[in-house]
Amino acid sequence: MPRALWMLMIGMAVYVTGASFLWPLNAIYVHDELHKPLSVAGIVLMLNSAATIAGNLLGGVLFDKWSGFRTLMMGAATTLAAIVSLIFFHGWPHYPIFLTIIGLGAGIVFPVMNAYAGAVWPEGGRKAFNAIYVAQNVGVAAGSALGGWIASYSFDWIFVANSLMYDLFFILTYLPRSLPPLSEV
């Protein structure tokens, strides 16, 4: 596998680890901390998922019409801005608003990462996409496990830890020479 794909896998694992801090704890946070019914927690997740779908469509269009690098950075910056805002404003109604924006930003990032995987290792065929899928699964497992552990201390730390993971992803993506220029993809 090419070095660029390994860097892409690391970036995807970091990104999904950060996202997975919030996913499994959403219902608990909305119900126990924000004192809303569980049906509201479901609606909050639905808004996040709908925004992710919209972001997937937008990310694909922008990748084709704009550039891979700019699209990836826009999605990562959108997600990062929303999660940093959650550190300071995670009450009601800020939480569902920022979680929806996170869904949009994450939705933009995922098609770019998949397109990039295919572009950096075209001769790998489905192996490039399988590698990204494995990295996502590593991120989901690590984020869920760490998220529960961090939340046992304080939900406030979940937002900080999530932000740190997105910061790391942003830096990995932006660093020169860590990945080939996405504008060439």
C-alpha positions as CSV (number, residue, x, y, z in Angstrom):
1,M,0.0,0.0,0.0
2,P,1.3,3.5,-0.8
3,R,2.4,5.8,2.0
4,A,-0.4,8.2,1.1
5,L,-3.0,5.6,1.8
6,W,-1.5,4.8,5.2
7,M,-1.7,8.5,6.0
8,L,-5.3,8.6,4.8
9,M,-6.1,5.6,7.0
10,I,-4.5,7.2,10.0
11,G,-6.4,10.4,9.3
12,M,-9.7,8.5,8.9
13,A,-9.1,6.6,12.2
14,V,-8.4,9.8,14.0
15,Y,-11.5,11.6,12.5
16,V,-13.9,8.8,13.2
17,T,-12.5,8.3,16.8
18,G,-13.4,11.9,17.5
19,A,-16.8,11.5,16.0
20,S,-17.4,8.3,18.0
21,F,-16.9,10.1,21.3
22,L,-20.4,11.6,20.8
23,W,-22.4,9.0,18.9
24,P,-22.9,6.4,21.6
25,L,-23.5,9.0,24.3
26,N,-26.0,11.2,22.5
27,A,-29.1,9.7,24.0
28,I,-27.6,9.6,27.5
29,Y,-26.4,13.2,27.2
30,V,-29.7,14.6,25.8
31,H,-31.8,12.7,28.4
32,D,-29.7,12.8,31.5
33,E,-27.8,16.1,31.1
34,L,-30.2,18.2,29.0
35,H,-33.3,16.6,30.6
36,K,-35.1,16.0,27.3
37,P,-37.1,12.8,26.4
38,L,-35.4,10.0,24.6
39,S,-37.6,10.7,21.5
40,V,-35.8,14.1,21.3
41,A,-32.5,12.4,21.4
42,G,-33.6,10.4,18.4
43,I,-34.6,13.5,16.6
44,V,-31.2,15.1,17.4
45,L,-29.5,12.0,15.8
46,M,-31.9,12.2,12.9
47,L,-30.9,15.8,12.3
48,N,-27.2,14.8,12.5
49,S,-27.7,12.0,10.0
50,A,-29.8,14.1,7.6
51,A,-27.1,16.7,7.6
52,T,-24.5,14.0,7.0
53,I,-26.4,12.8,3.9
54,A,-26.6,16.4,2.7
55,G,-22.9,16.8,3.4
56,N,-22.1,13.6,1.4
57,L,-23.9,15.0,-1.6
58,L,-22.3,18.4,-1.2
59,G,-18.8,16.9,-0.7
60,G,-19.1,14.8,-3.8
61,V,-20.2,17.8,-5.9
62,L,-17.5,20.1,-4.5
63,F,-14.9,17.4,-5.0
64,D,-15.8,17.2,-8.7
65,K,-16.3,20.9,-9.3
66,W,-13.9,22.5,-7.0
67,S,-10.9,20.6,-5.6
68,G,-10.3,17.7,-3.3
69,F,-8.0,19.7,-0.9
70,R,-10.3,22.7,-0.6
71,T,-13.4,20.5,-0.1
72,L,-11.6,18.4,2.5
73,M,-10.4,21.4,4.4
74,M,-13.8,23.1,4.2
75,G,-15.5,20.0,5.7
76,A,-12.8,19.6,8.4
77,A,-13.0,23.3,9.3
78,T,-16.8,23.2,9.5
79,T,-16.7,20.2,11.8
80,L,-13.9,21.6,13.9
81,A,-15.6,25.0,14.3
82,A,-18.8,23.2,15.5
83,I,-17.1,20.9,18.0
84,V,-15.0,23.8,19.4
85,S,-18.3,25.7,19.8
86,L,-19.7,22.7,21.7
87,I,-17.0,23.0,24.3
88,F,-18.5,26.3,25.4
89,F,-22.1,26.0,24.4
90,H,-23.4,22.4,24.9
91,G,-26.8,23.2,26.4
92,W,-30.1,23.3,24.8
93,P,-30.7,24.3,21.9
94,H,-27.0,24.7,21.1
95,Y,-26.3,20.9,21.3
96,P,-28.6,19.8,18.4
97,I,-27.6,22.8,16.3
98,F,-23.9,22.1,16.6
99,L,-24.4,18.3,16.2
100,T,-26.2,19.0,12.9
101,I,-23.4,21.2,11.7
102,I,-20.9,18.5,12.7
103,G,-23.0,16.0,10.6
104,L,-22.8,18.4,7.6
105,G,-19.0,18.8,8.0
106,A,-18.4,15.1,8.4
107,G,-20.6,14.4,5.5
108,I,-18.4,16.6,3.3
109,V,-15.2,14.8,4.5
110,F,-16.2,11.2,3.9
111,P,-16.7,11.2,0.1
112,V,-13.5,13.2,-0.3
113,M,-11.6,10.6,1.7
114,N,-13.1,7.7,-0.3
115,A,-12.4,9.4,-3.6
116,Y,-8.9,10.2,-2.4
117,A,-8.3,6.5,-1.4
118,G,-9.2,5.4,-4.9
119,A,-7.0,8.1,-6.5
120,V,-3.9,7.4,-4.5
121,W,-4.0,3.6,-5.1
122,P,-6.0,3.0,-8.3
123,E,-4.2,-0.3,-9.0
124,G,-5.3,-1.5,-5.5
125,G,-8.9,-1.7,-6.6
126,R,-11.2,-2.4,-3.7
127,K,-8.3,-2.8,-1.3
128,A,-8.0,0.9,-0.9
129,F,-11.7,1.3,0.1
130,N,-11.4,-1.8,2.4
131,A,-8.4,-0.1,4.1
132,I,-10.5,3.0,4.7
133,Y,-13.4,0.9,6.0
134,V,-11.1,-0.9,8.5
135,A,-9.7,2.5,9.7
136,Q,-13.3,3.7,10.2
137,N,-14.0,0.6,12.3
138,V,-10.9,1.1,14.4
139,G,-12.0,4.7,15.0
140,V,-15.6,3.7,16.0
141,A,-14.2,1.1,18.4
142,A,-11.6,3.4,19.9
143,G,-13.9,6.4,20.1
144,S,-16.8,4.5,21.7
145,A,-14.5,2.9,24.3
146,L,-12.6,6.1,25.1
147,G,-15.8,8.2,25.1
148,G,-17.5,6.1,27.7
149,W,-14.4,6.2,29.9
150,I,-14.0,10.0,29.5
151,A,-17.7,10.6,30.1
152,S,-17.4,8.7,33.4
153,Y,-15.4,11.7,34.6
154,S,-17.4,14.5,32.9
155,F,-19.4,15.0,29.8
156,D,-17.6,18.3,29.4
157,W,-14.4,16.4,28.7
158,I,-16.0,14.6,25.8
159,F,-16.3,17.8,23.9
160,V,-12.7,18.7,24.6
161,A,-11.4,15.2,23.6
162,N,-13.5,15.3,20.5
163,S,-12.0,18.7,19.6
164,L,-8.5,17.5,20.1
165,M,-9.1,14.6,17.7
166,Y,-10.5,16.9,15.1
167,D,-7.5,19.3,15.7
168,L,-5.2,16.4,15.0
169,F,-7.1,15.4,11.9
170,F,-7.0,19.0,10.6
171,I,-3.2,19.2,11.3
172,L,-2.6,15.8,9.6
173,T,-4.6,16.9,6.6
174,Y,-3.1,20.3,6.3
175,L,0.6,19.4,6.9
176,P,2.6,19.7,3.7
177,R,3.8,16.4,2.3
178,S,1.8,14.2,4.6
179,L,-0.5,13.5,1.7
180,P,-0.1,14.3,-2.0
181,P,-1.9,17.5,-3.0
182,L,-5.6,16.8,-3.2
183,S,-5.9,19.4,-5.9
184,E,-4.2,16.8,-8.2
185,V,-6.9,14.2,-7.4
